[in-house]
Amino acid sequence: MRFRRNHKRHGGCIIADLIDVIQDAALEKKGEDFITIDVSGRTILADTFAIVTGRSKIQTRAIADAIVERCEAKGLGVKRVEGYADGGWILLDLGNAIVNVFTPDQRQFYNLERLWSEVEKRQAQGS
């Protein structure tokens, strides 16, 4: 499923186009369970979180490398990469989008999908 709701720009690029680049690179390296979470208005960190799973630390690194290479080739800046040496959870800061590349165990442990859905539920109740 393609991300199309958010039309904010990143560099000269619409966020949805950035997410397409990220998703294509991740899936090319056989990343699994790719999702995006719209976090705009809920955090100052980014407008979108992308989450993808690699079956091993070697695969998470390959996914992260592919995303960085594809973004740089498109002229999209990668601000920071964290967790690459360990490989269990690699975070790529692309400005308005943050990519989380997890091994299955790490994705289940941190469960960002649940965490951010809980934030959305609390905000809806507080409105």
CNS distance restraints for C-alpha pairs under 8 A (distance, minus, plus):
assign (resid   2 and name CA) (resid  16 and name CA) 7.75 0.50 0.50
assign (resid   2 and name CA) (resid  19 and name CA) 7.88 0.50 0.50
assign (resid   2 and name CA) (resid  20 and name CA) 6.79 0.50 0.50
assign (resid   3 and name CA) (resid  16 and name CA) 5.47 0.50 0.50
assign (resid   3 and name CA) (resid  19 and name CA) 6.65 0.50 0.50
assign (resid   3 and name CA) (resid  20 and name CA) 7.37 0.50 0.50
assign (resid   3 and name CA) (resid  36 and name CA) 7.13 0.50 0.50
assign (resid   4 and name CA) (resid  16 and name CA) 5.18 0.50 0.50
assign (resid   5 and name CA) (resid  16 and name CA) 7.45 0.50 0.50
assign (resid   6 and name CA) (resid  15 and name CA) 6.44 0.50 0.50
assign (resid   6 and name CA) (resid  16 and name CA) 6.45 0.50 0.50
assign (resid   6 and name CA) (resid  38 and name CA) 7.98 0.50 0.50
assign (resid   7 and name CA) (resid  14 and name CA) 5.56 0.50 0.50
assign (resid   7 and name CA) (resid  15 and name CA) 5.89 0.50 0.50
assign (resid   7 and name CA) (resid  16 and name CA) 6.47 0.50 0.50
assign (resid   8 and name CA) (resid  14 and name CA) 5.67 0.50 0.50
assign (resid   8 and name CA) (resid  15 and name CA) 5.64 0.50 0.50
assign (resid   9 and name CA) (resid  13 and name CA) 5.26 0.50 0.50
assign (resid   9 and name CA) (resid  14 and name CA) 4.31 0.50 0.50
assign (resid   9 and name CA) (resid  15 and name CA) 5.50 0.50 0.50
assign (resid  10 and name CA) (resid  14 and name CA) 6.02 0.50 0.50
assign (resid  10 and name CA) (resid  15 and name CA) 6.00 0.50 0.50
assign (resid  10 and name CA) (resid  18 and name CA) 7.72 0.50 0.50
assign (resid  10 and name CA) (resid  76 and name CA) 7.88 0.50 0.50
assign (resid  10 and name CA) (resid  95 and name CA) 7.28 0.50 0.50
assign (resid  10 and name CA) (resid  96 and name CA) 6.43 0.50 0.50
assign (resid  11 and name CA) (resid  76 and name CA) 6.79 0.50 0.50
assign (resid  13 and name CA) (resid  17 and name CA) 6.46 0.50 0.50
assign (resid  13 and name CA) (resid  18 and name CA) 6.63 0.50 0.50
assign (resid  14 and name CA) (resid  18 and name CA) 6.52 0.50 0.50
assign (resid  15 and name CA) (resid  19 and name CA) 6.18 0.50 0.50
assign (resid  15 and name CA) (resid  96 and name CA) 7.51 0.50 0.50
assign (resid  15 and name CA) (resid  97 and name CA) 7.67 0.50 0.50
assign (resid  16 and name CA) (resid  20 and name CA) 6.22 0.50 0.50
assign (resid  17 and name CA) (resid  21 and name CA) 6.34 0.50 0.50
assign (resid  18 and name CA) (resid  22 and name CA) 6.27 0.50 0.50
assign (resid  18 and name CA) (resid  71 and name CA) 7.89 0.50 0.50
assign (resid  19 and name CA) (resid  23 and name CA) 5.95 0.50 0.50
assign (resid  19 and name CA) (resid  50 and name CA) 7.70 0.50 0.50
assign (resid  19 and name CA) (resid  97 and name CA) 7.84 0.50 0.50
assign (resid  20 and name CA) (resid  24 and name CA) 5.96 0.50 0.50
assign (resid  21 and name CA) (resid  25 and name CA) 6.20 0.50 0.50
assign (resid  21 and name CA) (resid  67 and name CA) 7.55 0.50 0.50
assign (resid  21 and name CA) (resid  70 and name CA) 6.90 0.50 0.50
assign (resid  21 and name CA) (resid  71 and name CA) 6.93 0.50 0.50
assign (resid  22 and name CA) (resid  26 and name CA) 6.13 0.50 0.50
assign (resid  22 and name CA) (resid  67 and name CA) 5.53 0.50 0.50
assign (resid  22 and name CA) (resid  70 and name CA) 7.68 0.50 0.50
assign (resid  22 and name CA) (resid  71 and name CA) 7.47 0.50 0.50
assign (resid  23 and name CA) (resid  27 and name CA) 6.00 0.50 0.50
assign (resid  23 and name CA) (resid  34 and name CA) 7.08 0.50 0.50
assign (resid  24 and name CA) (resid  28 and name CA) 5.98 0.50 0.50
assign (resid  25 and name CA) (resid  29 and name CA) 6.65 0.50 0.50
assign (resid  25 and name CA) (resid  63 and name CA) 7.03 0.50 0.50
assign (resid  25 and name CA) (resid  66 and name CA) 5.50 0.50 0.50
assign (resid  25 and name CA) (resid  67 and name CA) 5.22 0.50 0.50
assign (resid  25 and name CA) (resid  70 and name CA) 6.68 0.50 0.50
assign (resid  26 and name CA) (resid  30 and name CA) 6.56 0.50 0.50
assign (resid  26 and name CA) (resid  31 and name CA) 5.12 0.50 0.50
assign (resid  26 and name CA) (resid  52 and name CA) 7.37 0.50 0.50
assign (resid  26 and name CA) (resid  63 and name CA) 5.22 0.50 0.50
assign (resid  26 and name CA) (resid  64 and name CA) 7.59 0.50 0.50
assign (resid  26 and name CA) (resid  66 and name CA) 6.86 0.50 0.50
assign (resid  26 and name CA) (resid  67 and name CA) 6.43 0.50 0.50
assign (resid  27 and name CA) (resid  31 and name CA) 4.84 0.50 0.50
assign (resid  27 and name CA) (resid  32 and name CA) 7.09 0.50 0.50
assign (resid  29 and name CA) (resid  59 and name CA) 7.52 0.50 0.50
assign (resid  29 and name CA) (resid  62 and name CA) 6.76 0.50 0.50
assign (resid  29 and name CA) (resid  63 and name CA) 5.61 0.50 0.50
assign (resid  29 and name CA) (resid  66 and name CA) 7.40 0.50 0.50
assign (resid  30 and name CA) (resid  54 and name CA) 7.47 0.50 0.50
assign (resid  30 and name CA) (resid  63 and name CA) 7.96 0.50 0.50
assign (resid  31 and name CA) (resid  52 and name CA) 6.05 0.50 0.50
assign (resid  31 and name CA) (resid  53 and name CA) 5.53 0.50 0.50
assign (resid  31 and name CA) (resid  54 and name CA) 5.21 0.50 0.50
assign (resid  31 and name CA) (resid  55 and name CA) 7.91 0.50 0.50
assign (resid  31 and name CA) (resid  59 and name CA) 7.97 0.50 0.50
assign (resid  31 and name CA) (resid  60 and name CA) 7.98 0.50 0.50
assign (resid  31 and name CA) (resid  63 and name CA) 6.77 0.50 0.50
assign (resid  32 and name CA) (resid  52 and name CA) 5.84 0.50 0.50
assign (resid  32 and name CA) (resid  53 and name CA) 5.00 0.50 0.50
assign (resid  32 and name CA) (resid  54 and name CA) 6.38 0.50 0.50
assign (resid  33 and name CA) (resid  51 and name CA) 7.73 0.50 0.50
assign (resid  33 and name CA) (resid  52 and name CA) 5.70 0.50 0.50
assign (resid  33 and name CA) (resid  53 and name CA) 6.20 0.50 0.50
assign (resid  34 and name CA) (resid  50 and name CA) 7.14 0.50 0.50
assign (resid  34 and name CA) (resid  51 and name CA) 5.62 0.50 0.50
assign (resid  34 and name CA) (resid  52 and name CA) 4.43 0.50 0.50
assign (resid  34 and name CA) (resid  53 and name CA) 7.10 0.50 0.50
assign (resid  35 and name CA) (resid  50 and name CA) 5.75 0.50 0.50
assign (resid  35 and name CA) (resid  51 and name CA) 5.37 0.50 0.50
assign (resid  35 and name CA) (resid  52 and name CA) 6.67 0.50 0.50
assign (resid  36 and name CA) (resid  48 and name CA) 6.59 0.50 0.50
assign (resid  36 and name CA) (resid  49 and name CA) 5.52 0.50 0.50
assign (resid  36 and name CA) (resid  50 and name CA) 4.33 0.50 0.50
assign (resid  36 and name CA) (resid  51 and name CA) 6.24 0.50 0.50
assign (resid  37 and name CA) (resid  48 and name CA) 5.63 0.50 0.50
assign (resid  37 and name CA) (resid  49 and name CA) 5.11 0.50 0.50
assign (resid  37 and name CA) (resid  50 and name CA) 6.42 0.50 0.50
assign (resid  37 and name CA) (resid 113 and name CA) 7.62 0.50 0.50
assign (resid  37 and name CA) (resid 116 and name CA) 7.81 0.50 0.50
assign (resid  38 and name CA) (resid  47 and name CA) 6.06 0.50 0.50
assign (resid  38 and name CA) (resid  48 and name CA) 4.72 0.50 0.50
assign (resid  38 and name CA) (resid  49 and name CA) 6.60 0.50 0.50
assign (resid  39 and name CA) (resid  43 and name CA) 6.34 0.50 0.50
assign (resid  39 and name CA) (resid  46 and name CA) 6.86 0.50 0.50
assign (resid  39 and name CA) (resid  47 and name CA) 5.06 0.50 0.50
assign (resid  39 and name CA) (resid  48 and name CA) 5.34 0.50 0.50
assign (resid  39 and name CA) (resid  49 and name CA) 6.87 0.50 0.50
assign (resid  39 and name CA) (resid 116 and name CA) 7.78 0.50 0.50
assign (resid  40 and name CA) (resid  44 and name CA) 7.81 0.50 0.50
assign (resid  40 and name CA) (resid  46 and name CA) 6.64 0.50 0.50
assign (resid  40 and name CA) (resid  47 and name CA) 4.02 0.50 0.50
assign (resid  40 and name CA) (resid  48 and name CA) 6.59 0.50 0.50
assign (resid  41 and name CA) (resid  47 and name CA) 7.41 0.50 0.50
assign (resid  42 and name CA) (resid 119 and name CA) 7.89 0.50 0.50
assign (resid  43 and name CA) (resid  47 and name CA) 7.65 0.50 0.50
assign (resid  45 and name CA) (resid  95 and name CA) 7.99 0.50 0.50
assign (resid  45 and name CA) (resid  96 and name CA) 7.50 0.50 0.50
assign (resid  46 and name CA) (resid  95 and name CA) 6.43 0.50 0.50
assign (resid  46 and name CA) (resid  96 and name CA) 4.39 0.50 0.50
assign (resid  46 and name CA) (resid  97 and name CA) 5.40 0.50 0.50
assign (resid  46 and name CA) (resid  98 and name CA) 6.46 0.50 0.50
assign (resid  47 and name CA) (resid  96 and name CA) 5.15 0.50 0.50
assign (resid  47 and name CA) (resid  97 and name CA) 6.01 0.50 0.50
assign (resid  48 and name CA) (resid  96 and name CA) 6.43 0.50 0.50
assign (resid  48 and name CA) (resid  97 and name CA) 4.76 0.50 0.50
assign (resid  48 and name CA) (resid  98 and name CA) 6.41 0.50 0.50
assign (resid  49 and name CA) (resid  97 and name CA) 5.71 0.50 0.50
assign (resid  49 and name CA) (resid  98 and name CA) 4.90 0.50 0.50
assign (resid  49 and name CA) (resid  99 and name CA) 5.84 0.50 0.50
assign (resid  49 and name CA) (resid 100 and name CA) 7.30 0.50 0.50
assign (resid  50 and name CA) (resid  97 and name CA) 7.17 0.50 0.50
assign (resid  50 and name CA) (resid  98 and name CA) 6.17 0.50 0.50
assign (resid  50 and name CA) (resid  99 and name CA) 4.63 0.50 0.50
assign (resid  50 and name CA) (resid 100 and name CA) 6.03 0.50 0.50
assign (resid  51 and name CA) (resid  99 and name CA) 5.92 0.50 0.50
assign (resid  51 and name CA) (resid 100 and name CA) 4.78 0.50 0.50
assign (resid  51 and name CA) (resid 101 and name CA) 6.00 0.50 0.50
assign (resid  51 and name CA) (resid 102 and name CA) 7.55 0.50 0.50
assign (resid  52 and name CA) (resid  99 and name CA) 7.87 0.50 0.50
assign (resid  52 and name CA) (resid 100 and name CA) 6.41 0.50 0.50
assign (resid  52 and name CA) (resid 101 and name CA) 5.06 0.50 0.50
assign (resid  52 and name CA) (resid 102 and name CA) 6.30 0.50 0.50
assign (resid  53 and name CA) (resid  60 and name CA) 7.19 0.50 0.50
assign (resid  53 and name CA) (resid 101 and name CA) 5.69 0.50 0.50
assign (resid  53 and name CA) (resid 102 and name CA) 4.80 0.50 0.50
assign (resid  53 and name CA) (resid 103 and name CA) 5.54 0.50 0.50
assign (resid  53 and name CA) (resid 104 and name CA) 6.14 0.50 0.50
assign (resid  53 and name CA) (resid 107 and name CA) 7.21 0.50 0.50
assign (resid  54 and name CA) (resid  59 and name CA) 5.26 0.50 0.50
assign (resid  54 and name CA) (resid  60 and name CA) 4.82 0.50 0.50
assign (resid  54 and name CA) (resid  63 and name CA) 7.38 0.50 0.50
assign (resid  54 and name CA) (resid 101 and name CA) 6.94 0.50 0.50
assign (resid  54 and name CA) (resid 102 and name CA) 6.09 0.50 0.50
assign (resid  54 and name CA) (resid 103 and name CA) 5.18 0.50 0.50
assign (resid  54 and name CA) (resid 104 and name CA) 6.97 0.50 0.50
assign (resid  55 and name CA) (resid  59 and name CA) 6.24 0.50 0.50
assign (resid  55 and name CA) (resid  60 and name CA) 7.34 0.50 0.50
assign (resid  55 and name CA) (resid 103 and name CA) 5.68 0.50 0.50
assign (resid  55 and name CA) (resid 104 and name CA) 6.40 0.50 0.50
assign (resid  56 and name CA) (resid  60 and name CA) 6.25 0.50 0.50
assign (resid  56 and name CA) (resid  88 and name CA) 7.89 0.50 0.50
assign (resid  56 and name CA) (resid 103 and name CA) 5.76 0.50 0.50
assign (resid  57 and name CA) (resid  61 and name CA) 6.24 0.50 0.50
assign (resid  57 and name CA) (resid  86 and name CA) 7.47 0.50 0.50
assign (resid  57 and name CA) (resid  87 and name CA) 4.69 0.50 0.50
assign (resid  57 and name CA) (resid  88 and name CA) 5.76 0.50 0.50
assign (resid  57 and name CA) (resid 103 and name CA) 6.48 0.50 0.50
assign (resid  58 and name CA) (resid  62 and name CA) 6.30 0.50 0.50
assign (resid  58 and name CA) (resid  87 and name CA) 7.19 0.50 0.50
assign (resid  59 and name CA) (resid  63 and name CA) 6.11 0.50 0.50
assign (resid  60 and name CA) (resid  64 and name CA) 6.11 0.50 0.50
assign (resid  60 and name CA) (resid  87 and name CA) 6.12 0.50 0.50
assign (resid  60 and name CA) (resid  88 and name CA) 7.34 0.50 0.50
assign (resid  60 and name CA) (resid  89 and name CA) 7.85 0.50 0.50
assign (resid  60 and name CA) (resid  90 and name CA) 7.25 0.50 0.50
assign (resid  60 and name CA) (resid 101 and name CA) 5.96 0.50 0.50
assign (resid  60 and name CA) (resid 102 and name CA) 6.52 0.50 0.50
assign (resid  60 and name CA) (resid 103 and name CA) 6.74 0.50 0.50
assign (resid  61 and name CA) (resid  65 and name CA) 5.98 0.50 0.50
assign (resid  61 and name CA) (resid  84 and name CA) 6.52 0.50 0.50
assign (resid  61 and name CA) (resid  87 and name CA) 6.12 0.50 0.50
assign (resid  61 and name CA) (resid  90 and name CA) 7.64 0.50 0.50
assign (resid  62 and name CA) (resid  66 and name CA) 6.11 0.50 0.50
assign (resid  63 and name CA) (resid  67 and name CA) 6.24 0.50 0.50
assign (resid  63 and name CA) (resid 101 and name CA) 7.47 0.50 0.50
assign (resid  64 and name CA) (resid  68 and name CA) 6.18 0.50 0.50
assign (resid  64 and name CA) (resid  90 and name CA) 7.18 0.50 0.50
assign (resid  64 and name CA) (resid  92 and name CA) 7.50 0.50 0.50
assign (resid  64 and name CA) (resid 101 and name CA) 6.94 0.50 0.50
assign (resid  65 and name CA) (resid  69 and name CA) 6.02 0.50 0.50
assign (resid  66 and name CA) (resid  70 and name CA) 5.99 0.50 0.50
assign (resid  67 and name CA) (resid  71 and name CA) 6.02 0.50 0.50
assign (resid  68 and name CA) (resid  72 and name CA) 6.05 0.50 0.50
assign (resid  68 and name CA) (resid  78 and name CA) 6.75 0.50 0.50
assign (resid  69 and name CA) (resid  73 and name CA) 6.05 0.50 0.50
assign (resid  70 and name CA) (resid  74 and name CA) 6.33 0.50 0.50
assign (resid  71 and name CA) (resid  75 and name CA) 6.33 0.50 0.50
assign (resid  71 and name CA) (resid  76 and name CA) 4.96 0.50 0.50
assign (resid  71 and name CA) (resid  77 and name CA) 6.83 0.50 0.50
assign (resid  71 and name CA) (resid  78 and name CA) 7.36 0.50 0.50
assign (resid  72 and name CA) (resid  76 and name CA) 5.26 0.50 0.50
assign (resid  72 and name CA) (resid  77 and name CA) 6.15 0.50 0.50
assign (resid  72 and name CA) (resid  78 and name CA) 7.27 0.50 0.50
assign (resid  76 and name CA) (resid  94 and name CA) 7.75 0.50 0.50
assign (resid  77 and name CA) (resid  94 and name CA) 6.33 0.50 0.50
assign (resid  77 and name CA) (resid  95 and name CA) 7.88 0.50 0.50
assign (resid  78 and name CA) (resid  92 and name CA) 7.11 0.50 0.50
assign (resid  78 and name CA) (resid  93 and name CA) 6.08 0.50 0.50
assign (resid  78 and name CA) (resid  94 and name CA) 4.82 0.50 0.50
assign (resid  78 and name CA) (resid  95 and name CA) 7.45 0.50 0.50
assign (resid  79 and name CA) (resid  92 and name CA) 7.70 0.50 0.50
assign (resid  79 and name CA) (resid  93 and name CA) 5.40 0.50 0.50
assign (resid  79 and name CA) (resid  94 and name CA) 5.68 0.50 0.50
assign (resid  79 and name CA) (resid  95 and name CA) 6.64 0.50 0.50
assign (resid  80 and name CA) (resid  92 and name CA) 5.99 0.50 0.50
assign (resid  80 and name CA) (resid  93 and name CA) 5.09 0.50 0.50
assign (resid  80 and name CA) (resid  94 and name CA) 7.40 0.50 0.50
assign (resid  81 and name CA) (resid  90 and name CA) 7.12 0.50 0.50
assign (resid  81 and name CA) (resid  91 and name CA) 5.72 0.50 0.50
assign (resid  81 and name CA) (resid  92 and name CA) 4.72 0.50 0.50
assign (resid  81 and name CA) (resid  93 and name CA) 6.34 0.50 0.50
assign (resid  82 and name CA) (resid  90 and name CA) 5.71 0.50 0.50
assign (resid  82 and name CA) (resid  91 and name CA) 5.09 0.50 0.50
assign (resid  82 and name CA) (resid  92 and name CA) 6.64 0.50 0.50
assign (resid  83 and name CA) (resid  87 and name CA) 5.91 0.50 0.50
assign (resid  83 and name CA) (resid  88 and name CA) 7.29 0.50 0.50
assign (resid  83 and name CA) (resid  89 and name CA) 5.85 0.50 0.50
assign (resid  83 and name CA) (resid  90 and name CA) 4.58 0.50 0.50
assign (resid  83 and name CA) (resid  91 and name CA) 6.39 0.50 0.50
assign (resid  84 and name CA) (resid  89 and name CA) 7.56 0.50 0.50
assign (resid  84 and name CA) (resid  90 and name CA) 5.37 0.50 0.50
assign (resid  84 and name CA) (resid  91 and name CA) 7.86 0.50 0.50
assign (resid  87 and name CA) (resid 102 and name CA) 7.75 0.50 0.50
assign (resid  87 and name CA) (resid 103 and name CA) 7.75 0.50 0.50
assign (resid  88 and name CA) (resid 101 and name CA) 7.86 0.50 0.50
assign (resid  88 and name CA) (resid 102 and name CA) 5.63 0.50 0.50
assign (resid  88 and name CA) (resid 103 and name CA) 5.26 0.50 0.50
assign (resid  88 and name CA) (resid 106 and name CA) 6.15 0.50 0.50
assign (resid  89 and name CA) (resid 100 and name CA) 6.68 0.50 0.50
assign (resid  89 and name CA) (resid 101 and name CA) 5.60 0.50 0.50
assign (resid  89 and name CA) (resid 102 and name CA) 4.54 0.50 0.50
assign (resid  89 and name CA) (resid 103 and name CA) 6.66 0.50 0.50
assign (resid  89 and name CA) (resid 106 and name CA) 6.52 0.50 0.50
assign (resid  89 and name CA) (resid 107 and name CA) 7.80 0.50 0.50
assign (resid  90 and name CA) (resid  99 and name CA) 7.94 0.50 0.50
assign (resid  90 and name CA) (resid 100 and name CA) 5.80 0.50 0.50
assign (resid  90 and name CA) (resid 101 and name CA) 5.01 0.50 0.50
assign (resid  90 and name CA) (resid 102 and name CA) 6.49 0.50 0.50
assign (resid  91 and name CA) (resid  98 and name CA) 6.91 0.50 0.50
assign (resid  91 and name CA) (resid  99 and name CA) 5.65 0.50 0.50
assign (resid  91 and name CA) (resid 100 and name CA) 4.75 0.50 0.50
assign (resid  91 and name CA) (resid 101 and name CA) 6.41 0.50 0.50
assign (resid  92 and name CA) (resid  98 and name CA) 5.66 0.50 0.50
assign (resid  92 and name CA) (resid  99 and name CA) 4.95 0.50 0.50
assign (resid  92 and name CA) (resid 100 and name CA) 6.58 0.50 0.50
assign (resid  93 and name CA) (resid  97 and name CA) 6.58 0.50 0.50
assign (resid  93 and name CA) (resid  98 and name CA) 4.76 0.50 0.50
assign (resid  93 and name CA) (resid  99 and name CA) 6.59 0.50 0.50
assign (resid  94 and name CA) (resid  98 and name CA) 5.71 0.50 0.50
assign (resid  94 and name CA) (resid  99 and name CA) 7.58 0.50 0.50
assign (resid 102 and name CA) (resid 106 and name CA) 5.77 0.50 0.50
assign (resid 102 and name CA) (resid 107 and name CA) 5.27 0.50 0.50
assign (resid 103 and name CA) (resid 107 and name CA) 6.13 0.50 0.50
assign (resid 104 and name CA) (resid 108 and name CA) 6.18 0.50 0.50
assign (resid 105 and name CA) (resid 109 and name CA) 6.10 0.50 0.50
assign (resid 106 and name CA) (resid 110 and name CA) 6.07 0.50 0.50
assign (resid 107 and name CA) (resid 111 and name CA) 5.56 0.50 0.50
assign (resid 107 and name CA) (resid 112 and name CA) 7.51 0.50 0.50
assign (resid 111 and name CA) (resid 115 and name CA) 6.41 0.50 0.50
assign (resid 112 and name CA) (resid 116 and name CA) 6.00 0.50 0.50
assign (resid 113 and name CA) (resid 117 and name CA) 6.10 0.50 0.50
assign (resid 114 and name CA) (resid 118 and name CA) 6.07 0.50 0.50
assign (resid 115 and name CA) (resid 119 and name CA) 6.54 0.50 0.50
assign (resid 116 and name CA) (resid 120 and name CA) 6.28 0.50 0.50
assign (resid 117 and name CA) (resid 121 and name CA) 6.19 0.50 0.50
assign (resid 118 and name CA) (resid 122 and name CA) 6.15 0.50 0.50
assign (resid 119 and name CA) (resid 123 and name CA) 6.16 0.50 0.50
assign (resid 120 and name CA) (resid 124 and name CA) 6.14 0.50 0.50
assign (resid 121 and name CA) (resid 125 and name CA) 6.25 0.50 0.50
assign (resid 122 and name CA) (resid 126 and name CA) 6.17 0.50 0.50
assign (resid 123 and name CA) (resid 127 and name CA) 6.20 0.50 0.50
